[in-house]
Amino acid sequence: MNIKSCLNLLNKIDAYTVDKTLAGEILPAGKTGMKIRAVTDYLLYGTSFSEYFAYRFYALNRAEKKTFMTRRHMFRFFDRYNPKEYRDRIGDKRLTHLYYGDMMKRDQFDYREGFDAFVRFTKEHPRLFIKRAFSWGGEGAYFADCYTSDRIKAEWEKLDENSVIEERLENCEQIKRLHPGSLNTIKVVTLWINGRAEIQTALFRMGYNKPVDNVHLGGICALVDIDSGAVFTKAFDHRFQEYVAHPVTGEQIVGFLIPMWEEVKGLARKAAAVTPEMRYTSWDIAVTEKGPVLIEGNWDAEFYSEQMLMLKGIRKRYCEKLEASRDSSPAAVLKF
């Protein structure tokens, strides 16, 4: 890494320090002190700088820090529990329909079918949602309206074989009221333990003046109680601001009940059972007027938002559950 890259990283620590201060938090040191602390914990625990501030590592002791799934541990975790030969089933969004199509409940267009087929598809589905086959955190996703020939042609010229083109879905009215400009989803995390899917956490994710609801791209999120389907924390954004109500619509977030919650959980368990070889997965589910719909799955979903909201690490708990399960490999347990 060259000097310029190092300086850019250190400047990020300054930016996070400012964000935390603006969010009303009193930090234990000034900018220079926070740089020393963040770099030290990066070396000791493998935290990215965003994780260091999101998880409030500066307020934790050594034992508490060791419970977190940081960037350093995350990829070893994926390699341990999600075999590479199964990852493309949800990792390549062009293939997801082959394995999970009955849960997705929407039409998808294959770019390789050509322009004439695209024209026919847009005649039936003029309102599109377009994303990348391989992407992280909703990057590159957008809405497109193709009501005219010029618009259809212009949109086609943006696409390539890595584009995933789908008919656009709409949330049910209760969820749409929170933020109608995005498809708001529930991220449900499952572990495959003793022959069945166990739900570990659930996040309610909402857009914030953008069509995507991912926190890293400007959305906000809050934790959902697994038993009741009620949102029980304030929502947070990527700058650590808290929201009891949605900042755009003013609709109450804390206490909001996810509609059709039992069906949402059932869909996540059903999706996890398709490929039980992948023992850690997260499922993005949208609740529409016709019921819950699987948007996509992720074998490499980060642990950032749930650990930020809980201020509690999940690494020890997840690893202990997976290793204690009869599904676990007999190989020696990795030292995470």
N, C-alpha and C positions, 0 to 999 in steps of 0.2 A: 504494500500500500504506500503510495507516495505522500509527500507532505501535504499537498492540497486536499487529498481525500481525508487525511487525518484531521485537518482543520475543519473541513465540512462536517465531519462527525462530531467534533467538539462543539461546533456551532449549534448542532441539533440539541445538545444538552442544554445550551443556553436557552433555546426556544422552548424546550419542555419546562425548564425552570420558570420562565415567564408565564407559560400556560398554567402551571400549578399555582403560581402566585395570583394570577387573575381569577382562578377558580376558588380563591379564598383560603388556600392552605398556607400555613406557616412552615417553611422549610428549615431544616436544622443548620443550613450553611448558605453562604452566598454562592455566586456563580462558580467561582474557582473551587470552592469546597465541594460543590455538587459534582463538578467534573471529576475531581479526585475520587469521590465516593462511587460515581457511576462506572468509571473505568475499573476501579478495584473490583466491584461486583461482577462486571463483565468477565474479568479474568478468573474470579473465584467460582462464579455460579453460571456463567454463560448467558446472562441476561442481555438482551438488546437494550439500547437506551430507552426506547419507548416502553419496554417491559419494566425497566427499573423504576420509571416514574408511575406507570399505570398500577403496578403492584405495591407501590409505596415501600420499596426495599429499604429506603433510608430510615424507616420506622420499625423495621423488623430485626429480630435477632437471628443468629446463625441457624438455629434449629428450624425456625419458621421459614427462612429462605430456602432451605433444602427441600421443602415440600412442594415447591413450585415447578411446573413444567416450563422450563425456559427454552430458548432457541437451541441451546446446546444439547438438551436432552430430547427435544421434540423429534428430530429426525431418526435418532436411534430407536425411539418408541415406535415410529411408523415402520421401520425396517423389522422390528421385532414382531409386530402384531398384524401387519397388513402385507401379505406376500405380493411381490411385484407382478406376478403373472395374472392377478385379479384386478389390479388397480384401474386399468383402462375401462372397465365396465362403468365406472362413474367418473374416472379421471378424464376420459375423452368424451365430451358432452355430445358428440355425434353418435356415440355407441349406446348411450344410456337408454334410449328408446327400445333397443333390442332386448334388454333385460328387465326394464322397469316400465315399459310402455303402458301397461294397464293401469298403473298408478299415476301416470302423468296427465292423462285425460286431455290432451291437446295435440293438434297436428304439428308436425315438424317437416321442414323442407330441406332436402339434400342439394347443396349447391351444384353437385356434379350432374344433376338432372338437366341443367342448362337454363338459358334465359326464357325460352317459351314455356317451360314448366313453371318457372318462377312467376311469370305473368298469370298463368292459370291459378297458382296458389294465392296470389295477392287479390285476385278477383273474389275468391272465397274468403280470404282473410286479409283485408286491407290494412288492419292495425297489427303491426308486427312487434315482436321483441327479438332483438338480435344480440348475440354474445359470441365470445370466442370459444372454440373447442377446448383449448387449454388456457385457462385464465385463473387468476387468484383474486379473491375478494371482490368479484363483480367488475373488475377492470375491463374496459372495452365494451360494456353492455349499454344498450340504449333502446329507446322506443323509435319506431318509424311508422309514418302513415303513408300508405301507397294507394291513394284514391285516383290518381291521374296517371296517364301514360308517361308523362315527363318525370313524375315522382318515382314511378316504378323503375324507369331506366336509370335515373340518377342513383337510386338506392342499389341497384344491381351492380353498378360500377364501383361501389365501395366494398363489395363482397369478394371473398375468395374461398378456397376449399376448406379453410379453417373457421369459417363462419357457421354459426348455428342459428337457423332462422325458424322462429316459432310463431304461432298465432298468439296474440297478446291476451293475457288473462286479467281479470278484474277481481279485486277482493270483494268479499261480502260487504254489505252496507255498514255494519258495525265497525269493521276494521278500516274501511275506506275513509270513514269520517276522521280518523286520526291523521292521515296524510294521503289524500287522493292522487297526488302526483307520482306515486311509486307503487310498486307491488310490494306490500309489507309482508314479511314472512316470519315463520317461527323456525329457529334452528334447534333441532332435537338431537342430542348426542346419545348414541347407544354403544354399549359394550356387549359383545357376544360371550355369554357366560353360561356354562353348564347347559348348552343346547338351546338357549333362548336369548332374545335381545332384552337387555335391561336398560331402561332410560336413566341417564345420569343427570343431565341438566337440560334446560330449555331456555332459549333466549327469544324475546320478541324484538324484532328489528324493524325499524321504520325509516323511511326516507326523510330527508330534510332539504327541501327545495331541489332535489335531484331524483331521477327515476330509479336509482339503486338504493338499497337500504343498508349496505355494508358500512360499518363504522369507519373503516380506513378510508372510505371514499366519501365521507361526509354524512353518513346516516347516524342514527342514535339507537341504543338498545337497552333493554332491561331484562331482569331475570323473571322467569315464570315459575310459580309453584307447581311441581309435577303432579301433585295429587288433585289440586283444585282448578288449575289453569288460570289462576289469578296472577297478575303482575304484582310483585311484592317489593321491588326496589325502584328507586328513581332511575330514569334513563340517563345515560352518559353519552357524550360524543368524544371524538378523538382528541379534543382539547381539554378533556376532563371537566367540562361543564355539566351540571346536573339539571334535570328537568322533571318536575312533578306532572306538568302538562306539556303537550306537544308545543314547541316554540313557534310553529307556523299556524296551526289551527286552534290552539288553546284547549284541545280536548284532553281530558284527564287520562294520564297514563297509569299512575300508581292505583292499583285496585281494579284495573280493567280486566274483565274476564274474557279469555280467548273463546270465541264461539266454537262449538263442536269439538271440545277439547278431548274427549275420549276417543273420537274418531281420528284426531290428529295423532294421538299416541299410538293408536292401532295401526295407522299408516306407516309410522316410523318403524314399528316392530316388524311389519310385513316387509318393508323395504330391506331391513337388516337381514331378514331370513333368506333373501334371494342369494346373497353371497356371504354365508357365515364364515368363510375363510378370512374375510376382512373383519377383524374383531373389534376395531375402533372405527366408527363412522359417524358422520353427522349428516342430517337430512334437512334440507330447506323445504318447508311446506307452506303453501299459501292456502288460506281458507277462502273459498269462493262461495257464491250462492248455491252452487251444486254440491258443495262439500270440500273437504281438504284435497289438495292436489300436490303431488310431489314435483317440485321444481328441479332439484338436482341433489346429488349426494356428493360427499367429499371424504376421501380417505386420508387427506392431509390437512384437515381443518385445524387451524390454530386454536389455542386455548386462551387466547388473549382476553376476549371480552368477559367470559365467565369468571376467570381469575381476577380480573380488574373489578368486577361487580361484587364478587364474594370477598375480595381481599383475603383469599385463602387458596393455598396450593392444592392441586388435584393429582399431582404426579404419584405420590405415595399411595393414595387411595386407589387410583386406577390400576397401577401396576400390581398391587396386592390382590385386587379382585381378579385380574386376568391370570396371574400366576397361580392363584389358588383354585382356579376352575379346572375341571377335568379336560376342557378343550385345549389346555395349555401344552405347549411343546415340552417333551421331557428333557430338552437341553438345559444346560445350566442357566440359571437366572442371570440376566445381564445386570451389571452394576450401573444403574442409572445415576 
